[in-house]
Amino acid sequence: MEIKIIGSNCKNGMQLYKMATRAIENSRNEVNIQKLDDKTSINKYGVKNIPGLVINEKLISQGKVLTDREIGKMIQ
């Protein structure tokens, strides 16, 4: 499973990365996480408001910080 945090250099992006990392720790799945900050990634996934959360190449959330529980439900 692939998780990508788009816009990870902003305050909310760093918080979303932290929540995703916590969710991964509690998951039994093998999950890779990436931080992306380039314009190409923002355009590729159609992120209009950062941070964006992409799971398995699908934009799941944008413009808000999900909790580790919300992310955990999505990756199980």
BAKOLZA-531802 format. One record per atom (N, C-alpha, C, CB): residue in three letters; x, y, z; atom name. Coordinates in pm, whole numbers, plus 50000, padded with zeros to 5 digits. Glycine has a CB too. Layout:
BAKOLZA-531802
REC code     X     Y     Z site
REC  Ala     X     Y     Z   CA
...
END
This chain:
BAKOLZA-531802
REC code     X     Y     Z site
REC  Met 50084 49883 50000    N
REC  Met 50000 50000 50000   CA
REC  Met 50089 50123 50000    C
REC  Met 49904 50000 50121   CB
REC  Glu 50049 50223 49923    N
REC  Glu 50124 50348 49910   CA
REC  Glu 50042 50464 49964    C
REC  Glu 50163 50374 49764   CB
REC  Ile 50102 50542 50052    N
REC  Ile 50041 50666 50100   CA
REC  Ile 50133 50781 50061    C
REC  Ile 50018 50662 50255   CB
REC  Lys 50073 50887 50007    N
REC  Lys 50150 51005 49969   CA
REC  Lys 50086 51127 50035    C
REC  Lys 50156 51022 49814   CB
REC  Ile 50170 51207 50096    N
REC  Ile 50125 51333 50156   CA
REC  Ile 50171 51443 50061    C
REC  Ile 50184 51353 50303   CB
REC  Ile 50076 51514 50002    N
REC  Ile 50106 51621 49907   CA
REC  Ile 50106 51752 49983    C
REC  Ile 50003 51623 49788   CB
REC  Gly 50214 51829 49971    N
REC  Gly 50224 51957 50042   CA
REC  Gly 50269 51938 50185    C
REC  Gly 50092 52029 50039   CB
REC  Ser 50370 51857 50204    N
REC  Ser 50409 51817 50339   CA
REC  Ser 50498 51920 50410    C
REC  Ser 50481 51687 50334   CB
REC  Asn 50538 52027 50343    N
REC  Asn 50622 52127 50410   CA
REC  Asn 50543 52233 50485    C
REC  Asn 50711 52194 50310   CB
REC  Cys 50412 52236 50469    N
REC  Cys 50331 52332 50545   CA
REC  Cys 50297 52272 50681    C
REC  Cys 50202 52369 50467   CB
REC  Lys 50248 52356 50771    N
REC  Lys 50216 52312 50908   CA
REC  Lys 50117 52196 50906    C
REC  Lys 50158 52429 50990   CB
REC  Asn 50009 52209 50831    N
REC  Asn 49908 52103 50825   CA
REC  Asn 49962 51979 50756    C
REC  Asn 49783 52152 50753   CB
REC  Gly 50049 51996 50658    N
REC  Gly 50110 51882 50590   CA
REC  Gly 50195 51800 50685    C
REC  Gly 50194 51929 50474   CB
REC  Met 50270 51869 50770    N
REC  Met 50353 51798 50868   CA
REC  Met 50264 51724 50969    C
REC  Met 50447 51896 50941   CB
REC  Gln 50154 51786 51008    N
REC  Gln 50061 51723 51102   CA
REC  Gln 49996 51600 51039    C
REC  Gln 49953 51824 51148   CB
REC  Leu 49957 51611 50911    N
REC  Leu 49897 51497 50841   CA
REC  Leu 49997 51383 50829    C
REC  Leu 49848 51540 50701   CB
REC  Tyr 50123 51414 50801    N
REC  Tyr 50227 51312 50794   CA
REC  Tyr 50240 51240 50929    C
REC  Tyr 50362 51375 50753   CB
REC  Lys 50237 51317 51036    N
REC  Lys 50247 51261 51171   CA
REC  Lys 50130 51166 51199    C
REC  Lys 50251 51373 51277   CB
REC  Met 50009 51207 51162    N
REC  Met 49890 51123 51183   CA
REC  Met 49897 50997 51097    C
REC  Met 49762 51203 51150   CB
REC  Ala 49944 51009 50975    N
REC  Ala 49957 50892 50887   CA
REC  Ala 50060 50795 50942    C
REC  Ala 49996 50935 50744   CB
REC  Thr 50169 50847 50995    N
REC  Thr 50273 50762 51054   CA
REC  Thr 50217 50685 51173    C
REC  Thr 50394 50847 51097   CB
REC  Arg 50138 50751 51256    N
REC  Arg 50076 50682 51370   CA
REC  Arg 49981 50573 51323    C
REC  Arg 50000 50783 51458   CB
REC  Ala 49904 50601 51220    N
REC  Ala 49810 50502 51167   CA
REC  Ala 49884 50381 51113    C
REC  Ala 49722 50565 51057   CB
REC  Ile 49997 50403 51048    N
REC  Ile 50076 50294 50992   CA
REC  Ile 50132 50206 51104    C
REC  Ile 50192 50350 50906   CB
REC  Glu 50174 50267 51215    N
REC  Glu 50228 50191 51327   CA
REC  Glu 50126 50092 51382    C
REC  Glu 50274 50285 51437   CB
REC  Asn 49999 50129 51378    N
REC  Asn 49892 50044 51431   CA
REC  Asn 49834 49949 51326    C
REC  Asn 49782 50130 51488   CB
REC  Ser 49884 49957 51204    N
REC  Ser 49830 49876 51095   CA
REC  Ser 49909 49746 51080    C
REC  Ser 49833 49955 50963   CB
REC  Arg 49841 49643 51037    N
REC  Arg 49907 49516 51009   CA
REC  Arg 49952 49507 50864    C
REC  Arg 49815 49399 51042   CB
REC  Asn 49906 49600 50782    N
REC  Asn 49942 49603 50641   CA
REC  Asn 50082 49661 50624    C
REC  Asn 49840 49685 50560   CB
REC  Glu 50146 49623 50513    N
REC  Glu 50274 49683 50479   CA
REC  Glu 50246 49810 50401    C
REC  Glu 50364 49583 50397   CB
REC  Val 50289 49923 50456    N
REC  Val 50254 50053 50399   CA
REC  Val 50381 50135 50379    C
REC  Val 50155 50128 50491   CB
REC  Asn 50393 50196 50262    N
REC  Asn 50501 50290 50233   CA
REC  Asn 50442 50430 50233    C
REC  Asn 50570 50258 50096   CB
REC  Ile 50514 50525 50289    N
REC  Ile 50466 50662 50294   CA
REC  Ile 50569 50755 50231    C
REC  Ile 50436 50706 50440   CB
REC  Gln 50520 50851 50153    N
REC  Gln 50606 50948 50086   CA
REC  Gln 50555 51088 50112    C
REC  Gln 50614 50921 49935   CB
REC  Lys 50648 51183 50119    N
REC  Lys 50613 51324 50128   CA
REC  Lys 50646 51386 49992    C
REC  Lys 50691 51396 50246   CB
REC  Leu 50552 51456 49934    N
REC  Leu 50572 51520 49804   CA
REC  Leu 50536 51668 49814    C
REC  Leu 50488 51451 49694   CB
REC  Asp 50622 51754 49759    N
REC  Asp 50598 51897 49766   CA
REC  Asp 50607 51967 49631    C
REC  Asp 50695 51959 49861   CB
REC  Asp 50625 51894 49525    N
REC  Asp 50645 51958 49396   CA
REC  Asp 50512 51986 49326    C
REC  Asp 50733 51870 49308   CB
REC  Lys 50515 52086 49239    N
REC  Lys 50395 52126 49163   CA
REC  Lys 50343 52013 49075    C
REC  Lys 50425 52249 49076   CB
REC  Thr 50433 51930 49023    N
REC  Thr 50392 51819 48937   CA
REC  Thr 50299 51724 49012    C
REC  Thr 50515 51744 48886   CB
REC  Ser 50333 51692 49136    N
REC  Ser 50249 51602 49216   CA
REC  Ser 50115 51666 49248    C
REC  Ser 50321 51562 49345   CB
REC  Ile 50117 51795 49280    N
REC  Ile 49993 51866 49311   CA
REC  Ile 49899 51861 49191    C
REC  Ile 50022 52013 49352   CB
REC  Asn 49953 51887 49074    N
REC  Asn 49872 51884 48950   CA
REC  Asn 49831 51743 48912    C
REC  Asn 49950 51947 48836   CB
REC  Lys 49920 51647 48929    N
REC  Lys 49892 51508 48890   CA
REC  Lys 49770 51452 48963    C
REC  Lys 50013 51419 48917   CB
REC  Tyr 49762 51481 49093    N
REC  Tyr 49653 51426 49174   CA
REC  Tyr 49535 51521 49187    C
REC  Tyr 49704 51391 49312   CB
REC  Gly 49543 51640 49130    N
REC  Gly 49433 51735 49134   CA
REC  Gly 49408 51796 49271    C
REC  Gly 49309 51668 49088   CB
REC  Val 49514 51815 49347    N
REC  Val 49501 51874 49480   CA
REC  Val 49481 52024 49467    C
REC  Val 49625 51843 49568   CB
REC  Lys 49368 52073 49516    N
REC  Lys 49340 52216 49512   CA
REC  Lys 49375 52284 49643    C
REC  Lys 49193 52240 49478   CB
REC  Asn 49361 52213 49753    N
REC  Asn 49396 52264 49886   CA
REC  Asn 49489 52166 49953    C
REC  Asn 49268 52288 49973   CB
REC  Ile 49608 52215 49990    N
REC  Ile 49702 52127 50058   CA
REC  Ile 49674 52129 50207    C
REC  Ile 49847 52169 50030   CB
REC  Pro 49702 52025 50279    N
REC  Pro 49767 51903 50234   CA
REC  Pro 49669 51806 50170    C
REC  Pro 49836 51835 50351   CB
REC  Gly 49723 51723 50084    N
REC  Gly 49643 51619 50020   CA
REC  Gly 49690 51482 50066    C
REC  Gly 49652 51631 49867   CB
REC  Leu 49596 51391 50078    N
REC  Leu 49628 51253 50116   CA
REC  Leu 49590 51163 50000    C
REC  Leu 49553 51211 50247   CB
REC  Val 49689 51092 49948    N
REC  Val 49669 51000 49837   CA
REC  Val 49700 50859 49886    C
REC  Val 49758 51038 49713   CB
REC  Ile 49604 50769 49868    N
REC  Ile 49625 50629 49904   CA
REC  Ile 49607 50545 49778    C
REC  Ile 49526 50583 50017   CB
REC  Asn 49710 50468 49745    N
REC  Asn 49709 50384 49625   CA
REC  Asn 49666 50462 49500    C
REC  Asn 49617 50264 49645   CB
REC  Glu 49730 50579 49482    N
REC  Glu 49711 50664 49364   CA
REC  Glu 49573 50728 49354    C
REC  Glu 49736 50584 49241   CB
REC  Lys 49496 50728 49463    N
REC  Lys 49363 50790 49464   CA
REC  Lys 49361 50900 49569    C
REC  Lys 49252 50684 49493   CB
REC  Leu 49318 51019 49528    N
REC  Leu 49309 51132 49621   CA
REC  Leu 49196 51106 49718    C
REC  Leu 49288 51266 49545   CB
REC  Ile 49228 51097 49845    N
REC  Ile 49131 51064 49949   CA
REC  Ile 49082 51189 50021    C
REC  Ile 49193 50966 50050   CB
REC  Ser 49173 51281 50048    N
REC  Ser 49140 51398 50127   CA
REC  Ser 49228 51515 50084    C
REC  Ser 49156 51370 50279   CB
REC  Gln 49175 51635 50098    N
REC  Gln 49256 51754 50073   CA
REC  Gln 49207 51870 50158    C
REC  Gln 49252 51791 49924   CB
REC  Gly 49302 51952 50199    N
REC  Gly 49269 52072 50273   CA
REC  Gly 49238 52053 50420    C
REC  Gly 49156 52135 50211   CB
REC  Lys 49258 51932 50472    N
REC  Lys 49235 51911 50615   CA
REC  Lys 49327 51802 50667    C
REC  Lys 49088 51874 50641   CB
REC  Val 49341 51802 50799    N
REC  Val 49425 51703 50866   CA
REC  Val 49333 51596 50925    C
REC  Val 49514 51768 50977   CB
REC  Leu 49344 51476 50873    N
REC  Leu 49266 51364 50927   CA
REC  Leu 49335 51310 51051    C
REC  Leu 49250 51252 50821   CB
REC  Thr 49258 51247 51139    N
REC  Thr 49318 51187 51258   CA
REC  Thr 49379 51052 51222    C
REC  Thr 49212 51170 51370   CB
REC  Asp 49461 51001 51311    N
REC  Asp 49523 50871 51287   CA
REC  Asp 49416 50761 51280    C
REC  Asp 49625 50838 51398   CB
REC  Arg 49307 50776 51354    N
REC  Arg 49198 50677 51349   CA
REC  Arg 49129 50679 51213    C
REC  Arg 49095 50704 51460   CB
REC  Glu 49105 50799 51159    N
REC  Glu 49040 50809 51027   CA
REC  Glu 49128 50747 50919    C
REC  Glu 49010 50956 50992   CB
REC  Ile 49256 50776 50925    N
REC  Ile 49349 50718 50827   CA
REC  Ile 49360 50568 50846    C
REC  Ile 49489 50784 50838   CB
REC  Gly 49363 50523 50971    N
REC  Gly 49371 50380 51001   CA
REC  Gly 49256 50303 50942    C
REC  Gly 49375 50358 51150   CB
REC  Lys 49135 50359 50947    N
REC  Lys 49018 50292 50888   CA
REC  Lys 49033 50280 50738    C
REC  Lys 48889 50368 50922   CB
REC  Met 49094 50378 50675    N
REC  Met 49109 50377 50529   CA
REC  Met 49212 50276 50482    C
REC  Met 49147 50514 50480   CB
REC  Ile 49313 50247 50564    N
REC  Ile 49419 50158 50518   CA
REC  Ile 49398 50014 50561    C
REC  Ile 49551 50206 50569   CB
REC  Gln 49287 49984 50627    N
REC  Gln 49262 49846 50666   CA
REC  Gln 49170 49776 50572    C
REC  Gln 49207 49839 50804   CB
END
